[in-house]
Amino acid sequence: MDIPENLIELEHKAEEERGRLASVTDDDEYQAQRQRWRDTAAVVQAAIAAHAEAAGLNRYELEQAVKKAVRYPAEGAGE
């Protein structure tokens, strides 16, 4: 599946925000960081849904392809 670079970039940003949760020890900061992650993830979901609809793709399959490309880039390179 051909995945637009902007979807890859958005998913990378969401993963970075999620990853920052591990280093937060203050409860208030944790909640703030969690909200930043959720906000970023919502942007990713909206972009995936919009692209899937415009391209006539299955949204779920596109989302899984984006996640795989970000989390396992070596596997996605050969497809």
Backbone bond lengths (Angstrom), bond angles and torsions (degrees), N, CA, C in turn:
res aa  C-N    CA-C-N  psi(-1)  N-CA   C-N-CA  omega(-1)  CA-C   N-CA-C  phi
1 M - - - 1.460 - - 1.527 108.14 -
2 D 1.307 115.98 133.30 1.459 121.29 178.50 1.530 108.68 -83.07
3 I 1.318 116.33 116.43 1.465 121.78 -175.97 1.528 109.41 -106.30
4 P 1.323 117.71 124.78 1.469 120.28 177.84 1.534 111.43 -61.10
5 E 1.306 115.59 140.72 1.466 121.25 -177.83 1.526 112.15 -59.66
6 N 1.342 117.46 -33.00 1.465 118.48 -178.80 1.532 111.32 -64.55
7 L 1.327 117.84 -31.98 1.464 119.91 177.15 1.525 111.11 -70.05
8 I 1.310 116.30 -37.72 1.471 120.92 176.63 1.528 109.50 -63.12
9 E 1.324 116.75 -46.00 1.467 121.21 -179.52 1.528 111.28 -62.30
10 L 1.326 117.03 -43.29 1.470 120.11 179.20 1.521 111.18 -63.18
11 E 1.328 117.10 -42.75 1.464 120.21 179.55 1.530 110.77 -65.61
12 H 1.337 116.62 -37.22 1.475 119.69 175.59 1.532 110.28 -59.37
13 K 1.322 116.52 -43.87 1.466 120.35 179.52 1.521 111.06 -61.87
14 A 1.323 116.85 -42.28 1.466 120.43 179.02 1.526 110.71 -64.14
15 E 1.313 117.35 -41.04 1.464 120.82 178.31 1.534 111.24 -65.74
16 E 1.321 116.82 -37.50 1.468 120.03 176.76 1.524 110.54 -63.04
17 E 1.319 116.69 -43.40 1.472 120.31 178.88 1.531 110.62 -63.71
18 R 1.331 116.70 -40.87 1.462 120.66 178.12 1.523 110.44 -64.02
19 G 1.315 116.15 -41.81 1.461 121.02 -179.72 1.519 113.46 -63.48
20 R 1.307 116.96 -29.35 1.470 120.45 179.62 1.526 112.42 -68.43
21 L 1.318 116.98 -20.12 1.469 120.09 179.38 1.522 111.73 -60.28
22 A 1.317 117.42 -33.75 1.467 121.56 -176.00 1.524 113.02 -63.97
23 S 1.312 117.59 -27.57 1.462 120.24 -175.82 1.529 113.56 -96.47
24 V 1.329 117.26 -0.60 1.464 120.80 -177.58 1.525 109.10 -91.57
25 T 1.332 115.98 128.23 1.462 120.05 -179.38 1.525 112.93 -110.32
26 D 1.298 117.38 -26.12 1.458 121.66 178.97 1.526 109.87 -77.76
27 D 1.337 117.16 132.64 1.463 120.89 -176.04 1.526 112.45 -61.86
28 D 1.322 117.33 -43.70 1.469 119.96 179.80 1.524 111.26 -63.77
29 E 1.319 115.91 -42.96 1.463 119.70 178.84 1.531 109.99 -66.69
30 Y 1.323 116.99 -37.23 1.462 120.71 177.39 1.528 110.59 -59.77
31 Q 1.324 115.81 -46.33 1.462 119.76 179.93 1.530 111.20 -63.69
32 A 1.336 116.19 -39.16 1.471 120.21 178.20 1.531 110.41 -65.40
33 Q 1.330 116.63 -43.01 1.461 120.75 179.78 1.530 110.27 -67.20
34 R 1.303 116.17 -39.14 1.472 120.30 177.84 1.528 109.93 -60.98
35 Q 1.316 116.50 -39.98 1.473 119.91 178.76 1.524 111.09 -67.10
36 R 1.347 117.23 -38.80 1.468 119.91 176.85 1.528 110.09 -61.49
37 W 1.333 116.47 -41.59 1.459 120.56 178.32 1.527 110.17 -62.73
38 R 1.324 116.27 -47.06 1.471 120.09 -179.04 1.527 111.10 -62.55
39 D 1.320 117.67 -40.62 1.465 121.12 178.40 1.524 111.01 -63.01
40 T 1.327 115.93 -43.47 1.461 120.54 179.32 1.524 110.39 -65.84
41 A 1.324 116.36 -41.27 1.465 120.34 178.79 1.532 111.15 -63.34
42 A 1.316 117.24 -35.15 1.468 121.01 178.22 1.526 110.63 -65.29
43 V 1.319 116.75 -37.95 1.469 120.81 177.09 1.532 109.70 -64.56
44 V 1.323 116.47 -41.80 1.467 120.89 178.19 1.529 109.92 -60.83
45 Q 1.321 116.47 -48.29 1.466 120.69 -178.77 1.525 111.58 -59.88
46 A 1.313 116.20 -42.22 1.470 119.93 179.59 1.530 110.96 -64.57
47 A 1.326 116.63 -41.29 1.466 120.44 -179.85 1.523 111.12 -67.01
48 I 1.321 116.75 -40.17 1.466 120.60 178.26 1.524 109.90 -64.56
49 A 1.318 116.56 -46.12 1.470 120.22 -179.77 1.528 111.09 -61.08
50 A 1.329 116.80 -43.49 1.466 120.64 -179.56 1.525 111.16 -64.28
51 H 1.322 116.64 -43.96 1.464 119.45 -179.76 1.526 110.86 -66.87
52 A 1.317 116.47 -42.71 1.469 119.84 179.85 1.524 110.64 -59.83
53 E 1.306 116.32 -44.31 1.469 119.75 179.93 1.528 111.09 -64.87
54 A 1.324 116.71 -45.75 1.464 120.82 -178.04 1.528 112.28 -65.21
55 A 1.334 116.06 -34.71 1.467 120.14 -176.64 1.530 112.82 -94.96
56 G 1.328 116.69 -2.87 1.459 119.82 -179.30 1.519 112.88 70.77
57 L 1.334 116.50 33.35 1.461 121.79 -179.36 1.518 110.95 -102.79
58 N 1.311 115.31 159.44 1.450 121.13 172.80 1.530 108.12 -73.63
59 R 1.328 117.85 121.84 1.457 121.89 -176.12 1.520 112.04 -59.32
60 Y 1.317 116.67 -44.04 1.459 120.52 -178.66 1.530 110.96 -62.11
61 E 1.324 116.56 -45.92 1.465 120.21 -179.60 1.524 111.28 -63.90
62 L 1.331 116.71 -38.93 1.460 120.19 177.13 1.527 110.33 -64.46
63 E 1.326 116.51 -45.58 1.466 119.89 179.25 1.526 110.95 -58.55
64 Q 1.315 117.07 -44.70 1.466 120.56 179.61 1.522 111.32 -63.92
65 A 1.320 117.51 -38.52 1.464 121.25 178.52 1.524 111.10 -65.82
66 V 1.335 116.55 -39.64 1.470 120.77 178.15 1.528 109.58 -64.29
67 K 1.321 117.07 -48.65 1.465 120.98 -179.63 1.531 110.85 -60.20
68 K 1.324 116.69 -43.35 1.461 120.36 179.51 1.525 111.00 -63.26
69 A 1.322 116.58 -42.59 1.464 120.45 -179.93 1.518 112.07 -62.23
70 V 1.342 116.51 -34.54 1.465 120.16 -179.33 1.524 111.42 -81.32
71 R 1.312 116.85 -44.22 1.465 120.52 -174.29 1.525 113.42 -80.93
72 Y 1.326 117.29 -28.47 1.458 122.18 -177.49 1.530 110.00 -133.95
73 P 1.319 117.64 64.67 1.473 119.93 -172.52 1.534 113.91 -60.60
74 A 1.309 118.81 -32.05 1.473 120.52 -179.00 1.526 110.61 -66.83
75 E 1.329 118.17 -35.63 1.461 121.45 179.07 1.511 111.60 -69.48
76 G 1.334 116.58 -39.93 1.452 121.00 -177.77 1.521 113.31 -72.86
77 A 1.330 117.99 -20.08 1.465 121.16 -175.51 1.511 112.55 -68.31
78 G 1.325 117.55 -29.78 1.456 120.43 -177.10 1.505 113.71 -87.92
79 E 1.315 118.84 -4.10 1.471 120.94 -176.55 1.500 111.48 -90.07
